[in-house]
Amino acid sequence: MRIAKGQKVDLTRGKNIKTIHIGLSWQSSDSDIDINASAFLLGAEGSCARDEDFIFYGQQESRNKAVVHSQQPGSGREAVRVIVNAVPGDIEKIAITLTIHDGELIGKAFGLVTDAVCTITDADSGEELARYPFGEDLRLETAIVVGELYLHKGEWKFNAVGSGFNGGLPKLVTNFGLEVEDESAAVADAYKETAAASVAEPAKPVEIASTKQPPTVQLGKVSLEKNGSVNIKKANKVTAMLEWESAKDLDLYCFYVTKNNKIGKIYYRNLGSYQKSPFIELDGDSKGKGKETITIHRTEELKYVLFAAYSAISNGVGSFYSMKARAVVDNHQGQQVVSSLYEKNNYAYWVAIAHIDFTHAFEMKVSHVEQYSRRFTEKSPLLYEDGTFKMNVGKPEFKGWR
């Protein structure tokens, strides 16, 4: 069974499976890239309770020998085997990961890897239970959570995660609740101090939600109320999708402020790149009904972003609301925030939809902003260094004007 990112599949339900074999394979033309598989045995809180629950090339067996890692150097293949009945009772989830050894130091990332596949089989019968191709959307990441085996009503299932991280193995280790005992910990501490120092006091030409501390979302999807805000886990990589249900041509704009206070925008005439600052890229111009996607590859390089939609003059009059336009922000760690539109405005070419504040060290604040341009004006929004923005003050667009 071929599955896609975000899909969940039953593994043991209705079957007498004793051992689950998880095979990981990939291709790369770069002979210097060293990729390793790891497994994290996680409790109810989603973290490792002890060092013995971290399985990698230096510690290849877990408690009870329930989880065993094997590697085939130079072959582009590694494997993790899970003996179902031997998994300790305090373990509810097993995260399967891949990392590039010293990726940041040697300038190697998963953008150099192709044809990555996770294959899950019944180790005894050889029956293939699921096949998950992954990693096509990765660029600068040096670590990836491929997927998770997890218990649900006494049966094991697989969740195709496919979330990338910067920071390699040390980042994953700290993410799953363990301590890093080398110089990487000092680097992480220095980063936290720098990120905390970058928090700015906002001036507010446009109010970015209330002054009250917004709630923090756990796993899942949340839809923002009008002018509402929410905190989600700050991830290295974030995507924002503009979705709409109309044949009209809408365009997604990402206005940004970098940590060095550089201001700019990514849009159909400047698609950006994952290889250079601000490490933001647009997947292209859809020119019709559907979806456009902005990917932010290094959130630590940014302070604020504003997502806005533009409706070309050739579309004529019409409401963004009637097109069911919405922004969907995804941190690739199980949290999504949907910012929909609530007002009918038939004469605006621009609408600002969602704003993200990256200045906190560990969380990012996603806000619903819904602000429209004046009737029939082509002037774009502008995002300022302090994170505030104004409508009707930027460069006119004139897309579709003849």
N, C-alpha and C positions, 0 to 999 in steps of 0.2 A: 504494500500500500504506500503510494507516494503521498507525502504530506507537505504542507507549506508552513511558513513561519506563523506562529500563533495558534496553530492547530493542536488539538489534544487527541490522543488515541489510546484505547484500551490495550493493555498488553497481556494480562493474566486472566481477565474475566472470561469464564467459561472454558478455560484451558488449563491443562495440568502442566504448567511450565515451572521447572525447577531452577533453571539458570538462564538469565538474560545476557546475551552477548551484544555489546555496543561497539561496532566497528567505526573507525574514523579514518577517512582517506582524503587526500588532496593532491593537487599538482602545483608545481612552481618551477619556473625556469631559472630561478635564483638558487644556486647551489649552496650559498652561504646561510640561507634561512633555516633556522633550527626550531621546529614546532614540536611541542610536547603536550600530551593529554594529562588531565588531572580530574579527580573526582572529590567532591566535598559532601560528606554525610551530614545532613542538617536536621536539627530538631524542630519542634513546633514553632520556635521563634525565627526560623530561617537562618540559623547560624550554627557553626561548629562549637560543640561544648568542650572539645579537647583536641589536642594536636593529632591524636591517633585517627581522627575522623577526616584528615586531609590525606588523600592518596595521590601520589605522584611518582616520578622516576626515582626519587630518593627514599620513598616509603610506599612499597607497592602492594601492601596488604592491609586491610582494615581489621578491626576487631572481628573475631570469629572467622576471619578470612572470607567475610561476606562479599567484599568488593575487592577485586584484584585488577591491577593495572599491568598491561604488558606493552612493550614497545618493540618496534622493528626498525632499528637505526637505518636511515637513508632510504627507507622504502616508501615514505609518505603515508604510512599506515600505523595506527596505534589502536588499542582496544581496551575496553573495560568490561569485566564480567561481574555480574551480580547474582549471587546465590540467594534466591528469594527468601527461603525459610531461615537463613542464617543472619539476615539483617537485624541488628540489635533493636529491641523494642522501643528505644527512645528516638529512633530515626524515622522521620516521616518523608524525607525528600533527599534525592541524590542529584547534585548538579554536576553535569559533564561539561568540561571546559577544554579549550585549547589556548596555548600561549606561545608567543615567540620569544625565545630566550634572548635577553638583553636587546629587545627590539628597538627601544628608544636610543640606546647607546650606539647601535650599529646602523640605525636608519632603515630598519626592515619592519614592514607592517603587512596586515592581511590584504591590502590592495595588491600585493604581489602574488597572491594565492588564487588559484582557480579550481573549479571542479571539486569543491569540498562537499563531502557527502557523509551523513551519519546513517548507518545501516543497523537496524535492531532485529536480532534473530533469536529464535529458540535455540539455545546452544546444543541441546540434545538431538532435536529433529532436523535442525537446519532450516526450519520454516522462517521466511522473512516476515516479520511483523509490521515493520514500517521502514520507509526510506525517506530521509530528509535532506535534500540539497540545501546548502546554506552558505552565507557569507558573500553573496554577490553584491550586496549593498555596502560592504566594508571597504574602507580606504586607509586611514591612518591608525586604526586600532591595532593593538598588539596583544589583546586578549579577547576571548569570546566565550560567553556561556552558550554552548551549543543547544543544550536542552536539559530537562529535568525529569527524572523518574520520581513519581510521587504516589503516596498512598491515598486512595479514595474509597471509603467504605470497604476497607480490607483488601482491595485489589490494587495492583500497580498499573499506573498509566504513564504516558510520556507526553510532555509539553515541549513543543518545538519553539525554543526561545530565540536563539540567533542574535543575542544582544552583544554588542562590541564595547570594549573598554580601552582606554589608554592606560599605560602603567604596567602592563604585563602581569606576570604572576604575583608580584607584591600587591598590586591593586586588588586582585581577586582574593588573596589571602585576607587582607583587611576588610574587604567587602563582606566576607563570610564570617567575620567575628574573631579571627585569629590575629596574633601579633607578628609583625615582621621584625626579625632580630638583626638586620644588617643596616647598611647606610640608607636603604630605601625609606626606612622609618623617619630618619632625619629629613630627607627630602620631602616626605609627606607633611611633616610638621611645618617645615618652612613654607610650603605651599598654602597650608591652612592660614598661617599668619598673614601672608600676602593677600589672600582672598578676603580675609576679615578686614584688613586695612583699606580695601578698595570700596567699602560701602559708602555711598554718598547720601547726603541729606537732600531729598528731592524738593525742587520748586515745582509748582503745579499749574501751568497754563491749562492742562487737562487733568482732571482728577483720575488717578489710576487706582480705582476702588477705594474702600474705606481705610481709615487709619488703624482700625482694629486688626490684630494679628489674625490672618486667615488660617483656616484649618489645614492640617496636613493630611493628604489623601494616602490611604494604604493602597494595596494592590487593586487594580480594576480601572473602570472608566467613570469619570464624573462629568456632568454637564453643568457649566457655569450659569448661574442666574444673571440677570441683567446687572452690570457693574460689579459682579462678584469676583472674588479672587480665591485662589487655593495654592497651597505649597505642595510641591512634589519633590521627590529625591533628585538632587542635582546629578546629572549624568554627563559623561564626556561627550556623548553624542545625542542629539535631539533632532527629531524631524517635525515639521509642521506642514500639514496638508491643507490646501484650499479645495473644498469639495462643493460642487453645485449641481443642480438638477435642471439644466436648461441648455438649449443648443447654442446659446449666446457665448461669446468669447470673453471670459474673465481672465484676469492676470493676477498672480500672487507676487506681492512685493515684500521684501524683508529689509526694513530700515534698521541699521545697527549702530551701536557705539562700542568700540573696542575698549579693552582695559587701559589703553594709552590715549583714550578720548578721540580716536579717529572716527569720523562719521561718514556713512555711506549707505548704499542700497544695492541689493541683489535683485535682479528682475530679468525679463526676457532679453534685454539688450546687454546685460552684464550677468552672465550665468554663474560667475564665481568659480571657485576651484577648491578642492580639498587639500591642495598642495601649498597654498599661500594664503596669507592673512587676507580676510578675516576667517578663512577656513569654512566658508559657507558656499553651498552650490544649489542651483535650481535645476531640476531635471528637464526643463525645456518649456516651450510654449505650446499648450494643448490646442489652442485655436478652436475650441468647441466644447461641448458638454463633457464633463468629467472631473479631472483632478490634476492639480499641480503640486509638486512637493519640493520643499526647501529642506536641505540637510545641513545641520550645524555640526561640524566634526570636532571642534574644540571649544566647548563652552567656557573653559577657563580663560580664553582669550577675549571674552566679551563681558560687557556690563549690562547692556540692555538691547532688546530687539523689539520691533513693532511690526506686526503682520497686517498688511492692508490688501484690499482687493480693488482692482480698477476695472471698469466696464468701458470698453472702447466706444467712441462716438458712433461707430457704424452699428452698434447694437440698438441705437435709438433710446427712447425713454423706457424705463422699467425699474422695478424694485429689486434690489439685492435679496430682499426678504422673499419675494415671489420665486426667485431662482433657488431658494433654500440654500444660500451660500453659508458656509461655516468653516471655521478653522479647527483642525484637530492636532493637538500637540502630544507627542509621544516621546517618553524618555527611554524607551526600549528596556525598561526594567519593570514592566508590568503595570505602568501607570499611564493613562491617557486622559487628556482634558479636552472637552469639546466646547468651543465658543461659538454659539449660534447667534442669529440676528433676531431681534424682537420688534423692530420698527419698520413700517412701510414708508419708503421714500423713493418716489418715482423719478426724481430729477437729479440725483447725485451720480457722478461718475466715479467717486471714491468713497470707500468706507474703511475705516480702521477697525479691526476686529479683535485682535488679541495682542497683549503686551507681556513680555517676560523680563523679569528682573533676575539677573544672574549674580548679583553682588554678595549674596550670602555664601558662606563656604560650603555648605552641605545641602542646601535646598534651593529651589528656584520658584519664584512666585509668578504664577500665570494669572493674568487678569483679563476679564471681559471689558472692552472699552467702547465699542459701537459708537463711533463718531462719523458723521457724514460731511462731505464737502457741500459748499453752497450750490444752489440750483445752477446747473449747466456750467460750472467752472471746471477747468481742466487742471488747475493748480493742485499739486500733490501735497500730502502731509509731509512734515519734517519732524524727525526725532532729534532731541537735543542731548547735550552731554550729561545732564542731570537725570535723564530718563523720561522727562516730560515731552509732550509732542503738541503740535498745532496743525490744524487743517488749513487748507487754502493758502499756503505760504510757499510751497515748493515749486519746482520747475513744471510747466505745463507738459502734458504727455502727448496729446493729439494722435494717439494710435487710431488708425482707421479713417483719418480725416483725408478727404480728397478735394 
